[in-house]
Each structure stands twice: as C-alpha cells, then as structure tokens.
Amino acid sequence: MSIKRLLFILIVWQILLTSVLWGLGKILPLQKTFLGDGLKVYSTNPLIYSRANFDGNHYLNIARRGHGHTQEAFFPLYSNLIRFFARFTPHVNAGIMISSISFAVAMIFFVRLIYLDHKDKRIVFWTIIGLLVFPTSFFFGMVYTESLFLMLIVMSFYFARTGRWWLAGVCGALASYTRLMGIVLLPALLIERWVEISSQESWFEKLKKSLPILMIAFGLLTYMYYLWQTTGDALAFIHIQKLFGQGRSDKLILLYQVFWRYYKMLISVDPRNIIYFNIVLEFITGLGLLVYSIYAFFRQRKSYAIFAIISYLIPTLTGNFVSLPRYILVTFPFFIDFGKVLANHSNWRWIIITISSFLSLGLWLMFARGYWIA
C-alpha cells in the first residue's frame, strides 16, 4: 500500500467521523458531565471539543497547569506535547493535531512492519481497514494517547525487526513515558533480541547486546522519579486508580476473579441501565482477548505474542475490564490476524465490516455526546 493511498484513506476516515457527528449527533441526549473543556466551552464547538471528552479533559488540564489531584494516573508525554504546540494553537487543536499526525505515522510504520512478514498486499490493506472500522477506533482521532502510543510501539517493533536497536530503545522509552503499558515492550523486544543472538555467546555478551532494549525502562523510571519528587509516592499512578470510581483496586486481582465479578454483574444489573451496555462490551472484549492470547501464544511471533498477552493481563490486575475496549486498539498483533481473516474469508468479510462499522458509528456518537465508552 502506497503512502499516498494510505493517507487518502485516513483523511476519508477523519472526514467521516466529523460528518457523522455533525449529521447525527443530536439524536442522542447530551450528557453534561466530562465534556471537552466543560459544558460551556463544549457548546461553542461540539465538533471539536467532543474529541476531548473524559480523559481528554485531564490531558488538557495537565498541559495547562501540570498534574493535579488524581491526575498522576496520566503519564506526561502527551500532555507535554500539547503544552508545547499550544504556543501556536489552542490546546484542544494541539491535542487533535498530535493524535492525527501520530496516527498517520503509526499507520505508515504499521504497513512496513506487516510487510516484513506478509508480502500479500491484501493482508496489509484489510489490516488497516479492519483497524479503522473497529468499534472503538474513533479514539485514534481523540485527545487521547492511543495514536501517540501506537506510533511509538509500532516504530519500536519495526526498528527492532530491522536491526536498529538503539532507535527501538528510544521509541520504547518514549512509549513507557506515554503510558504504563509501554514497559511491556521490554520483555517483548528482549525476546526479539535474544532470538538473533548466538546461543554460544556468554551472558555478558548477551546483556551488552541487549542494552538498547533496557532503555525502554527509562521512560517509566523518569515518571516514577517525578512522582516521588512531587508526591512522595513513586507508584502514585497505581495507588490513585481506586479513586476513579470504576471498581478499580490497588490490590492484585487475578483474572478468574475478574471474570467471576463480571458474571455476577451480568446476572444482577438491570439490562435497561446504560451501565449494562458497558458491562457487556467490557466482558466481550475481555473474553475475546483471552481467546486471542491463547491463539497468539501458539501461532504468533513470540515477541508479538508476549506483547499481546501481557498488555491484556496487566490492566485486568486492577479487578476489571474497564477501558479494555479501548486498550485493545494498540494490541497490533490482533489486528494483523484480524486483517488475515478479512483478506482470506470474503464470504464473512462484509458481514464483519458492516457490523463493526455500525458499532463504531454508535459508540462514537455516544462518546461525543458524553456517554462513557472505555
């Protein structure tokens, strides 16, 4: 897939997001909390400020005033970039610009990464289409870290796969300065590195050749040092989770306990309650990623499988699947396999794309009108 064609597809996708909200947005009642920059500002331009709902508010506020109470959960790179570009444009525009450019760069490197293993252009094309029509893909165009984080992850893997280990380490360090899950690149790329190192070499030689990958921890350690200096708690990003009121815990919860909790919610919560929709969405995503993790362990490249499995397991340790429908977006090995399904099963392809597109449309409208999605 050429860069020109790829960028055209991304531009059409962005236009569709805006057009759908402009044409259909008012069919849903507006929820007046957690809107981008507050109800008053949101009302001046919903097409723009709807992209900064929920977490977007936090990133904009951090960019303006630094981390406030409970905002330690939000890692700094994205808000720092917003603060820098806000010298030239309003904060919300800076956030949208960063996300949009990051997503375009992410897709360019994602295409290159896929081509390393798959020469079939159909797989590349349908992987990109599958990602764009995925139900929560709209987050790539929001004032959220998804685009920036995916860009750094894909670039890190691409540079590792092409032997540019220092660049892989730098991108990995920036990823772990963007979100906690960036640290998952460390075990994944160590496996990638050790596969190519001769088994006859000493442990010292192996360690020396792995030094670029160890850089990945630098981003996380830098943020932990900042938190220790400002709050006295280097792990504040974990300890603060329970204050978000979404059933998260700062204690270790095992996966089977999470599924049991969701089972109890599914049989006890009133299906007419909007909360029930989120429970179902989170449960399906959690179950789907469990199945995919087992598949990836046996069928995917080992570094990809480790990244996918650990990226799935770590968020569940807080006791729920909240935000998992969004977190799945950066699990790029899943979308490569999703693209294979779309490329090789033409009978199912349009059914899957149609269902996924309608879900994406509905979830985007809900998010834009102030309903919590992920």
N, C-alpha and C positions, 0 to 999 in steps of 0.2 A: 504494500500500500504506500503510495507516494505521500510525502508531507503535505502537498497541496490538497490532495483528496481528503486526507485526514483532517486538516484544518477546516475544510469546507463542511465536513460532517459535524464538527464541533460547533461551528458557527450556527448551523441549522438547529442543532440541539439547544443552544442558548436562546435562539430566537423563539423556539417552540415553548421553552419554559416561560418566557415573558408573555408570549401571546396567549397561552392557556390561562395564566393568571389574570391578564387584562380582560379576557373574554368571559371567563367562568368564575373568577374569584368570588364574586358577591353571591353565589348560590349557597355559600356556607356562612352562617352567622360568625361574626368576628369575636374571637376570644380576646379580651382586652388586657391580659397579663403576658409578660415576657415577650412583647412585641419589640421589633428592632428600634432601639433608642427611645422606647416608651411610646404610649398611645398617641401623644400629641405630635411627635416628630414622625412617627409611622404614618399618620393620617395625611401628612403633606405629600408623601410619595410612596404609596404601598408597593409599587413595582420594584422600588429599590430597597426600601427598609424591611420588606418581608424577607429578604435574604439574610438579615441579621437577627432573626428571632432567636429566642432561647440562648444557647451558648454564644451566639454572635454578640449579644449584649455584653457578655463578660469580656470577650476579646476586645471590643471597642472601648469598654471602660478601663481595662488594663492598659491599653495603648495610650489612653489619655492620662491616667492617674497612677499607674502601677498596680500591683496586686493588692486587693482589699481583702476583707474578711471572707473566708471560704473560697477565695479565688486561687488559692495555692494549687488546686487541682488542675489548673490550666497552665501548661508548660509555656515558656516565654517566647520562642522564636517567632511564631505567627504574629502575636501582638506587637513584638518589637519591629517586625517588618511593616505592620500597619502604621506604627508611630513614625517610622522613617518616611514612608510615602505620603503620610498625611501632611507633610510640609507643602505638598504640591496640590492636594485634592482633599475633599472631606474624608473623614475616617472610613465611613461606610464604603465609599467608592474605592478607597485604597484596599480595603479587605476584599471586595469583589474582584478587583483587578489582580491582586495576588493569587486568589483562588483560580481565576480563569486562566492566567498565564501558566501557573503551576500545572493545571490540569492538561493544558496543551503540551507542555514539555513532558509531562508524565506519559501521555499517550504516544509521543514520538519515541521515547525510550522503551516504552512497553512493546511497541511494534518491533523495535530492534531486538529486544530480549526474546520475544516469541520466535523471531526468525532464526535465532541461534539453534533452535531445536526443530522447528517446523517450517519447511520450505513451501508448504501448501498455502497459497495466498488466501484461500477460502477460510482457513482456520484463523488467520490474522484478522480478516475482515469481520467475521462473525464473533470473534472475541471482543472486538471494540464495540460492535453493535450490541452484543449481549450485556456489556458493562453499561452502555448508555441507556438501555431500556430497563435495566434492573430497577425494582420498585423504589429503592432509596437513592438512586444515582443522582437525584437533584441536589444532594448535599455537596457535590463537587462544584456547584455554582454558588454556594452559600458562603457567608462569612464564618466558615468552619475550617478546621485544619485538614480535612480529608484530602484535598487536592495537593497541598504542600507536602503532606506526609507520604502520600502515594508516590509523588515525584521523587522524593529522596530515597524511598525504599526501592523503587524500580531502578533508579540510577545506581544505587549501591550494588544491587544484584548484577546489573549489566556490566559495570566496571569490574566486578569480581569475576564474572564469567569470561571477560575478555582480558584478564590478567593485569588490570590496572588497580592494584590492591590499595595503594595509598588514596586514590580517588574514592574507592569503595569505602574505605575507613572514614574519610572526611564526610561523605554523604551520610554514612551511618551515624556518625557523631551528631550531625545536624538533625537527623531523624529522632535520635534519643533526646534531643533538646526541644523537639516539637511535641512529642507525646511519649509517655512511658513505654508504649509498645515498641518504640524504636530499638530498645535494648534487645529485643528478640532477634534482631539482625546478628547479634554477637554469636550465639551458638549456631545459627543457620550458616553464616559465612565462614565460621571456623571449620565446619564440616566441609563446606565447599573448598576451602583452602587445603585441608588435610588430605582430601582425595587426590590432589595433584602432587603432594609432597611424597617423595620416595620413602617407602617403608624402611629402607636401610639407614635413613638419616637418624642422628641422635635426637633425643628430646630437646636438647638445647637448640639444635638447628631448626627443629620444627617450631619451637617457640619464637625464635628470631624471625622466621619467615611469616609468623602469624602476627607480628607486632602491628602491622597496619590495621588488622581487624580489631585488635584490642582498643584502638582509638574510639570505637563505637561507644564505649562506656563513658567517654569524656563528656558528652553532652548531658547525660543523666547526672553524672557526678558534679558537673558545674552547677546545675539547677539545685541539687541537694545542698551544695555549699552555700548557695544564695539563700535558700530557705533556712539553713542553720544560722546564718548571719542575721536574718531579718525576723525569724520567728522562734529560733531556738530549737526547732524540730526539723531535721533533715528529711524526714519522711512525712511531712505535713500533707503532701499530695495524696497520701494513702489515708492518713488519720482523719482527713477532712471529709472523706466520702460519705460517712454516715450522716452528715448534716444536710445532705441534699434531699432528704425525704423521699427516696425512691427504694427504700428497703435495702440499701447497701450496708455492708458491715465492714468494720476494720479488722475483723477476725477471719481466720481461714475457714471457708465453707467449701466442702467437696462437691464435685459435680453431681453425684447421685442425690445429694441433699437439695441441690437447686432444682433438679427435675421433680423431686417429690413436692417441693414447695409450689411449683407451677401446676402440678396435678391437682393439688388442693385448691388453688385459686381457680382453676378451670371448672371445678365442680361446685364451687361455692359463690363466686362472683356473679352477679346478675348480668346475663348476656346483653341486656339493653343498655348497660352502662358503657360509656365510651372507653373506660379503663379496660373492659373485657377485650376490646379490639386489640389494644396494645399487648395484653397478656398473650393472646393468640399469636400475634405477629412475632413477639419475642420467643415464644415456645417453639413455633415452627422453625425460626431461624436457628435456635439453639439445637434442635433435633437435627436439622439439615446439616449444620456444621459438624455435629458429632459423626454423622454418617460419612460426610466428606473427609473428615480427619482420618477415619479408618481406611477409606479408599486411598487417600494420599499417602498414608504410611506404606502401603504395599505397591502403589502404582506410580507415584510422582517422584521426581528427582528428590534425593534425600534432603538437600538444603531447603528446597521449596516445601517439602512435607513438614520439616521441623518448624519452619516459619509459620505455616498454616495452623499446625496443631497447637503450638504454644500461644499464638495470637488468639486462638479460640479459648484456650483454657484459662489464661490469666484473668480476663475480665469476669469470668464466672466465679472466681475465688472470693468475690465480694458478696456472693449469695444470690445473684440473679442474672438474667439475660438482658437487663436494661441497656439500651443503646447498641446491642449486638446487631440489630438490623442495619445499623449504620457502620459499625466496625467491620462488618464483612466486606465493605467496599474496598478496603486496602489489602484484602486477602487475595492477591493477584493470581496465585496458582489455581484457585477455584474458578476464576473467570477464564483462564486458559482452557480448563476442562469443560467449562460451560460452552465456550466457543467451539470446541470439538464436537460437542453434542449438536449444536446448531448447524455446523458445517456438514455433518455426516448423517443427519436424520431429517431430511427435507420434509417428510410427512408430518413430523412433530414441530418443525421449526416455527411456522407461522402461528400455530396454536400457542406455543410458549411465548413468542414475541408479543402477540396480541394481549394475552392475559397479563404479562409483565408490564406492558406499556400502559394498560388501563389502571393497574395497581399503582404504577409510578405517577400517573396523572392524578389519581385520587389522593395519594399520600402527599404530593407536592402542594395541592390545593389546601389540604388540611394544615400542613406545616405553615404555609404562607398566611393562613387565617388564624394562626395562633394555637393550633392543636398540637400537643406533644406527640412526636412520632418516634424519635430514637435519639 
